[in-house]
Amino acid sequence: MKIGFIGCGNMGTAMLNGILQSGLVTAQDLTASAKSEETRMKIKNELNIRPADSNQEVVKCSDIVFLAVKPQYYETVIAEIKDIVKQEQIFVSVAPGKTLAWLEERFARPVKLVRTMPNTPAMVGEGMTAYCTGARVTADEKEQIAQICRCFGRVEETDEGMMDAVPAVSGSAPAYVFMFIEAMADAAVADGIPRAKAYTFAAQAVLGSAKMVLETGMHPGALKDMVCSPGGTTIEAVRTLEKTGMRSSVMEAMRACTKKARQL
Ligand SMILES: NC(=O)c1ccc[n+]([C@@H]2O[C@H](COP(=O)([O-])OP(=O)(O)OC[C@H]3O[C@@H](n4cnc5c(N)ncnc54)[C@H](OP(=O)(O)O)[C@@H]3O)[C@@H](O)[C@H]2O)c1
C-alpha cells in the first residue's frame, strides 16, 4: 500500500510520524509534497521519506492520497490533480467544512472519497480521527483507512451530518486543553511551583483525568464528585469556576468553532 500526503505541515507530519512508527508501511511506501523547499527538506531529512516535486507526483505514486493542506487550498490542489486520478485510488480529506459532495464536485468525476477529522495528538499516537466515506468506497477500503488512522490513535466512523461538529470537540479541542494546562501551570507558578514542575502536574492531571473517563466509563460529573470532599478545597475551586462561567465559556467557544467549520 502506497500512501501519499499533499501538504506536510502540523497535521500531515503528525499523521506520517504515527504511520511510520506503527510499521504499517515502510518509509519507501510514503511520499509527501509541500509548497516550500524548506518543508521538502524536512520531509527528506526529518521524516526520512521521499519528498515529491509536485502534487501530481504524489498522486501518480500513491494508492491512498491524504489532502493535508489548509481548507482554502483544497480547490486549487484538486484542480491540479483531478485529471490524473485513477478509479481505484482513494482521496482522504482532513479539512473541516469540506463535504463529500463538495469534494466530488471539485474532482468532477467518480472518485473514492473519505472525509476525516483528525487532531494533532496523533503526533504521540493519541490522536482521534472521525471519518465518513463516500458511496464508492468499499467495506475493505473503509477498513484500510481506519487501519491507517489507528496508527496514530483512536478512530470513530461518524455520520457525515455530524462531521461539522467534530472539529469543536476533537480537531480543535487540543488548543483549548493546552490553554487550560497553561492556565493551571501559570496559577501554580504564581503559588511558587517551578514552571517545569507546574507543566508536569497540570498535564498529568489532564492525562489521568481523560484516561479515567475513557477507561472507567463513569460519568465525568460522578468522577468530579469523587474529588470534591464536603467543605474541602476542590469544591471551592469548582464553585469559583462555575461563578466565572467556565462551562458556558467552553460551550460558546465550541459553538463558534462549529459555526466557522460550516462556513469553510
Ligand atoms: N492542525 C490541526 O490541529 C488540525 C486538526 C484537524 C485537521 N486539520 C486540517 O489539516 C489540514 C492541514 O492543516 P495543518 O495545521 O497541517 O496546516 P499547516 O501546518 O499550515 O500545513 C499545511 C501544509 O500544506 C502545504 N501546502 C500549502 N499549499 C500547498 C500546495 N499548493 N501544494 C502542496 N502543499 C501545500 C504547506 O507547505 P509549506 O510547509 O511548504 O508551507 C504545509 O506543509 C487543514 O485542512 C486543517 O484544517 C488540522
The ligand as a Tripos MOL2 file, in Angstrom:
@<TRIPOS>MOLECULE
LIG
   48    52     1     0     0
SMALL
NO_CHARGES

@<TRIPOS>ATOM
      1 N1         -3.5350   21.4800   12.8590 N.am      1 LIG1
      2 C1         -4.5610   20.8420   13.4210 C.2       1 LIG1
      3 O1         -4.6670   20.7430   14.6330 O.2       1 LIG1
      4 C2         -5.5980   20.1870   12.5410 C.ar      1 LIG1
      5 C3         -6.5740   19.3630   13.1120 C.ar      1 LIG1
      6 C4         -7.5260   18.7530   12.2950 C.ar      1 LIG1
      7 C5         -7.5000   18.9880   10.9220 C.ar      1 LIG1
      8 N2         -6.5600   19.8290   10.4070 N.ar      1 LIG1
      9 C6         -6.5900   20.0760    8.9560 C.3       1 LIG1
     10 O2         -5.3790   19.6150    8.3960 O.3       1 LIG1
     11 C7         -5.0740   20.3810    7.2330 C.3       1 LIG1
     12 C8         -3.6380   20.8710    7.3530 C.3       1 LIG1
     13 O3         -3.5410   21.7010    8.4790 O.3       1 LIG1
     14 P1         -2.1250   21.9810    9.1630 P.3       1 LIG1
     15 O4         -2.4080   22.5050   10.5110 O.co2     1 LIG1
     16 O5         -1.2420   20.8110    8.9960 O.co2     1 LIG1
     17 O6         -1.6120   23.1750    8.2300 O.3       1 LIG1
     18 P2         -0.1020   23.6170    8.0080 P.3       1 LIG1
     19 O7          0.7220   23.2930    9.1860 O.co2     1 LIG1
     20 O8         -0.1730   25.0420    7.5270 O.co2     1 LIG1
     21 O9          0.3700   22.6870    6.7980 O.3       1 LIG1
     22 C9         -0.1350   22.8230    5.5140 C.3       1 LIG1
     23 C10         0.8200   22.1550    4.5540 C.3       1 LIG1
     24 O10         0.3210   22.3250    3.2450 O.3       1 LIG1
     25 C11         1.3980   22.6950    2.3890 C.3       1 LIG1
     26 N3          0.8500   23.3770    1.2180 N.ar      1 LIG1
     27 C12         0.2660   24.6030    1.1360 C.ar      1 LIG1
     28 N4         -0.1210   24.8210   -0.1400 N.ar      1 LIG1
     29 C13         0.2130   23.7140   -0.8460 C.ar      1 LIG1
     30 C14         0.0860   23.3440   -2.1880 C.ar      1 LIG1
     31 N5         -0.4960   24.1490   -3.1020 N.pl3     1 LIG1
     32 N6          0.5540   22.1380   -2.5760 N.ar      1 LIG1
     33 C15         1.1260   21.2850   -1.6850 C.ar      1 LIG1
     34 N7          1.2820   21.5960   -0.3830 N.ar      1 LIG1
     35 C16         0.8380   22.7950    0.0230 C.ar      1 LIG1
     36 C17         2.2740   23.5520    3.2400 C.3       1 LIG1
     37 O11         3.5650   23.6290    2.6690 O.3       1 LIG1
     38 P3          4.7330   24.5170    3.3620 P.3       1 LIG1
     39 O12         5.0860   23.7710    4.6190 O.co2     1 LIG1
     40 O13         5.8150   24.4780    2.3770 O.co2     1 LIG1
     41 O14         4.1320   25.8600    3.6080 O.co2     1 LIG1
     42 C18         2.2400   22.7540    4.5530 C.3       1 LIG1
     43 O15         3.1790   21.7190    4.5200 O.3       1 LIG1
     44 C19        -6.0940   21.5170    7.1800 C.3       1 LIG1
     45 O16        -7.1100   21.2190    6.2630 O.3       1 LIG1
     46 C20        -6.6270   21.5620    8.5980 C.3       1 LIG1
     47 O17        -7.9140   22.0780    8.6960 O.3       1 LIG1
     48 C21        -5.6130   20.4100   11.1610 C.ar      1 LIG1
@<TRIPOS>BOND
     1     1     2 1
     2     2     3 2
     3     2     4 1
     4     4     5 ar
     5     4    48 ar
     6     5     6 ar
     7     6     7 ar
     8     7     8 ar
     9     8     9 1
    10     8    48 ar
    11     9    10 1
    12     9    46 1
    13    10    11 1
    14    11    12 1
    15    11    44 1
    16    12    13 1
    17    13    14 1
    18    14    15 2
    19    14    16 1
    20    14    17 1
    21    17    18 1
    22    18    19 2
    23    18    20 1
    24    18    21 1
    25    21    22 1
    26    22    23 1
    27    23    24 1
    28    23    42 1
    29    24    25 1
    30    25    26 1
    31    25    36 1
    32    26    27 ar
    33    26    35 ar
    34    27    28 ar
    35    28    29 ar
    36    29    30 ar
    37    29    35 ar
    38    30    31 1
    39    30    32 ar
    40    32    33 ar
    41    33    34 ar
    42    34    35 ar
    43    36    37 1
    44    36    42 1
    45    37    38 1
    46    38    39 2
    47    38    40 1
    48    38    41 1
    49    42    43 1
    50    44    45 1
    51    44    46 1
    52    46    47 1
@<TRIPOS>SUBSTRUCTURE
     1 LIG1         1 GROUP 0 **** ****
